[in-house]
Amino acid sequence: MSQKDNSFIQPLYAHTDSVIGTVNEDAWGQTKNAMWVIDGATGCGPQYSTEKSDAQLFTQILNETLKAHLLHGAETTTQKILETVILETRESFLKAIGRQSIPHPHQPSAAFAMVRIINRELEATILGDCKIRIEQNGVSVNARCDHRIEPFEERTLRKVKHLKQQHPSITNNELRQILKPFILENRAFMNRENGYWVISFEPIAAGQAIVYSLQIHGKDTLVSLSSDGFDRLSDLYGEKLSPLSVLQNKPENIRGLFQKLRKIEENDPVCTAYPRVKTYDDATFMLAEIS
């Protein structure tokens, strides 16, 4: 990071939410020059750890390791930081569960989105289905996600719709049990060519991230990060999200979005109106301005 760069990220709102009785496998973090969202993927194989969830343990280790490297690696490229963080997270996770390895489709993984200020530019990095939205001077200039994962998510959704048509009375638990081998087939494509890329055990994924930069000098810049559980509001439930500049002045509107999200899910417990794998999903949203 340039010593002449006095810009920093000023957090305005950050919240992660899960439904009572479920394990929150999302995480978020920030430093003065970076902020990020991590969305752990719920496991479909055996449980390896003694924690409530392998995915939660993985995201916690990843979150702590990433923050440590960002605090002390201001001059290091994001790709190099992520490569190191993935290796250290893998080592720490395997040590925590007392194993030397895990079969590839069963390895814990997480979607990821981060922004960093580097040399008076805002650098954005995405792996998986977390989203980044950016407004400058009140105008939306960027809303990015990683489309490579979408064919696999759409494939799963088609399977969900087919099962519900064939078995209208199927319960959510029955649906998930039937879907497990199908989802594991998808995860065989994780961090593989012609597949999708997320943070897991392979440091090569760091070089496959979607990365882009924007000039921020002299511009009023707002940035939001979100997990796909929050983005269900717009992507699945058809809700129109307010511009970031509106949310900036009315944080109560963001709390209202979380309430609306849970109300929609609560009113569709068997996922009939809105077909999906899980009734509820962890939801995370962060909003910041660049000062």
N, C-alpha and C positions, 0 to 999 in steps of 0.2 A: 504494500500500500504506500502510495506517495506521501511523503512527509508534508507536502504542500496541500494535501487534500483535507479540508476541515469539515467536510460533509459527514453527517452521521444519520443513523436511522432512529427516529423518534417514535416509539410505539404509542399507538392510540387505543388499541383494543386487542386483546388476545384471549381466546377462550377455547377450551376443548370440552366436549360434552359426551357423556354416554348415559344410557338408560340404567336406572337402578336395577341391580341384579346381574348386570353384564360387566365384562372387563373392558376397560378403555385401552385399545391398542394403538391409539394415536399419541403423538407427542409434538411439542413445539419448543422452540428456544430462540434466543436472541443474544447478540452482543451489540456494541454501539455501531458496528459496521456491517452486521449481518442479521438476518432472521430466517427461520426455516420451519417447515411443517413436515412431519413424518407420519405416514399412514401404514401401520403394520398390517400385513395380510393374515387373516385368521387361518389357522392351520387346518389341513384336511387329513393329515396322517397321524401317527402316534404322538402323544405328548411326551417330550423328552425331559422337560424341566419339572421341578417340584413347585414352581410358581403357578399362579392362576392360569397363565397363558404363555406359551413359548413366544408368541408374537409380542406380547407386552414386555417380556424380559428383553427380547431383541431390540425393541424400539428404545427402551430405557438405556441400555448399554450404548446403542448407537447415538442417542441424543447427548449423553454425557461425554462420549469420546469426541464427537464432532465439536461440541462447544469448547473443549479443552484445546483442540488443534486450531480452531478459529481465533481463540484468545491469544495464542502464542505463535501463530503462523501468518501474520498480516502480509508478509511479502511472498507467501507461497501461493501458487496457482490453485484454483478450486479443484481441478482434476487431480493434482498431486495430493491435496488434502483428503479428497474422497478416497483415493486409492489406499492411503495409509489408514484412514478411519475404517474402511471396510475390512482390511486385514486385521486390525486390532480388535474390532467388534467381533469378527469371526472367532479369533483366538479366545477372547473373554467369554463369549457365549459357550463355546465348546468346553472351556474349563469349568464354567458354572454348572454344566450338565454332566460333566465327567465322561465325555466322549471325545474321540479323535476325529470323527467325521459323522456326517448325516447324508443319506441318499439325496441326490439333487432335488427331486420334486418335493421332498419333505423339508428342505431347508427353509428357515424363516426368511421373510423378505419384507420390504417396505417400499411404498411409493414415496416420492421425496420432491420437495420444491424449496428453493432457497434464493434469496437475493443478497448480494454483497456490494458494498461500495468499493470500487477499485479505480484509482487514478481519475477521480471525478466522473466516473461512469457507474451506472447501475448494471451489474452483471446478474442475469437470471439463469438459474439452472433447474432443470426438471427431469425426473426419471419416474415414469409411471403416470397415474391419473390424478395427481394433485394439480392445482391450477394457480396461475399467477395472473393478476389483473393490475394494470397500471394506468393511472390518469396523470396527465401533465397539463397544467393551466386549465383544469376543469374539463378536459377532453380525454376520452378513452383512447389510448394509443396502443395498447397491447393487452391481449387476453390469450395466453398461451397454455397449451397442455400437450402431452405426449400422445399422439394419435396411434402409435404403434401397438398399444395395449388394447385398443378399441375392438379389433376383430375378435379377440379372445373373450372380451366381456360380452360382445354381441352374440357370440356363439353360445355362451352360457345362458344368456337371457332367452334365446330361442328355445333352448332345452327346457327352461323353466316354463315358458308359455305352453310348450308341447305337453309337458307332464300335467299341467293344470287342466288342459283341455281333455286329456285322456283320463285323468283322475280328479274330477272336480272337488271331491271331498278330502283330498290329500292334505295332511297336516304339514306344518312348517318343518317339524323334526323329520318326518318321513321324506319330505322333499330334499332336505340337506343330506340325508343318508344316501339317497339315490344319486345325488349330484357329486358326492365325494370322489368316486373314480373318474368322473367326467372332468372335474376341476383339476385333479392330479394330471390328467392328460394335457390340459392347458399348461400346467406348471412345468411340464417337461420342456416347454418352449421358453421358459424363463432364462434370460441372459444367454440366449442363443441366437445365431444369425437366422433371419426370417422369423424371429419370435418377438418378444418384448423385453424391455430392459428396466430393472429396478435395482434397489440396493439389497444385496443378499451376501453370499460368501465370495463372489468373484470380483476382484478389484478391476477387472477389465471393463465392468459396467460403467466405471467413472468416465471412461473415454467415449461412451456411447450416449451421454446425457445430451438433452436439448439445451443449448447454451446461446444466449444472445445478450447484447449490451445496448444501453440507451444513455445518451448524454443527459446529465441532470443539472449542469451549471446554469443558473439563471432561470430555472423552471420550477414552478410549484409542483412537486411530484408526490403522488399518493400511490401506495402499493398495498395489495391484499394477497394473502396466501390462503388456500383452503384445501381441505381433504375432500375426497369424493363423497363422503357422507354428508358434508354440508352442501355440496353441489348437487345433491339429489333435488334440492329445492327448485333449481332451474332446469337441470338436465332431465329429471324424471317427472317432477310434479308440476312443471310448467309455470313456476312462479317467476315473475320478472324482478330481478334484483335492482335496487336503487344504485345510482352512481356512487362511487366512493366518496365524492365530495359531499353528497347528502349524508351518507353514513358518518362521515367525519364530524359533522356538527350535531348529529343525533345518535349517540351510541345506544340509546334505548331502542332504536330501530333494529340494531343488530341483535339485541336480546330478543326482540320480537320475532326475528327470523328463526332463531333457535326454537322458540316456543311454537311457531307455526310448523316447523319441520316435524317436531315431535307429535303435534296434534294430527297432522296428516297420517303419520305412521300409526298412531294409536287408533285412528278411525278405519284403518285398513290392516288389521292384525294378521289376516291370512294371505295378504299380498295379492288380492284379486283385482282391485281397481288399478294398482300399480305393481305389475309382476316384478319380483326381485328375489334374490336368494335369502336375504335376511330381512325380518320386519324392521328392525332398527339397525343403524350403523353409527359408529363413532363419528362425530362431526367436530371439525376444528376450523376456526377462522381467525386470521390475524390481519390487522390494519395498521399501517404506519405512514408517517410522512417523512420525507427526506429533508433534513434541515441543514 
